[in-house]
Amino acid sequence: MKSSFLLIFMAVWIISGCSPAPSIDEALTQTVLDHHWETFISNDLEGVMEDYTEESILITPNGTYMGLDEIRQNFVNAFKAFPAGQATLTLTESLAVKDIGYILWEADTPAFNLTYATDTFIIRNGKIIRQTYAGVREDK
């Protein structure tokens, strides 16, 4: 009787698409967070894109970007807004808790200041699978 119940439970588990929770490496979350920040402030498009997969989703006030092509275009535009050598970006907080990364930052660019900017990341297997961004912008 017990073995029948176990087999039924496992069959339902498999059919429903459930799988064991992935192991979470908080140190890897922090490593991805650090890599993302360093490549972002360096305007390193290829480096930034290493952090994403085709299944990644980035949500910003300007739109939702799904997959590598759309996320790449978002960063092409971001690097125009934060030109290398002309923009100062300052990281004020960086936290990794389990598979969640959080950064708080500000920026001074030729065209505007970001007095408050924040990103939240869900990181799995060394990749950003979900990200949100918001910022307070003051035009010059």
Rosetta blueprint (number, residue, H / E / L):
1 M L
2 K H
3 S H
4 S H
5 F H
6 L H
7 L H
8 I H
9 F H
10 M H
11 A H
12 V H
13 W H
14 I H
15 I H
16 S L
17 G L
18 C L
19 S L
20 P L
21 A L
22 P L
23 S L
24 I L
25 D L
26 E H
27 A H
28 L H
29 T H
30 Q H
31 T H
32 V H
33 L H
34 D H
35 H H
36 H H
37 W H
38 E H
39 T H
40 F H
41 I H
42 S L
43 N L
44 D L
45 L H
46 E H
47 G H
48 V H
49 M H
50 E L
51 D L
52 Y E
53 T E
54 E E
55 E E
56 S E
57 I E
58 L E
59 I E
60 T E
61 P L
62 N L
63 G E
64 T E
65 Y E
66 M E
67 G H
68 L H
69 D H
70 E H
71 I H
72 R H
73 Q H
74 N H
75 F H
76 V H
77 N H
78 A H
79 F H
80 K H
81 A H
82 F L
83 P L
84 A L
85 G L
86 Q L
87 A L
88 T E
89 L E
90 T E
91 L E
92 T E
93 E E
94 S E
95 L E
96 A E
97 V E
98 K L
99 D L
100 I E
101 G E
102 Y E
103 I E
104 L E
105 W E
106 E E
107 A E
108 D E
109 T L
110 P L
111 A L
112 F E
113 N E
114 L E
115 T E
116 Y E
117 A E
118 T E
119 D E
120 T E
121 F E
122 I E
123 I E
124 R E
125 N L
126 G L
127 K E
128 I E
129 I E
130 R E
131 Q E
132 T E
133 Y E
134 A E
135 G E
136 V E
137 R E
138 E E
139 D E
140 K L
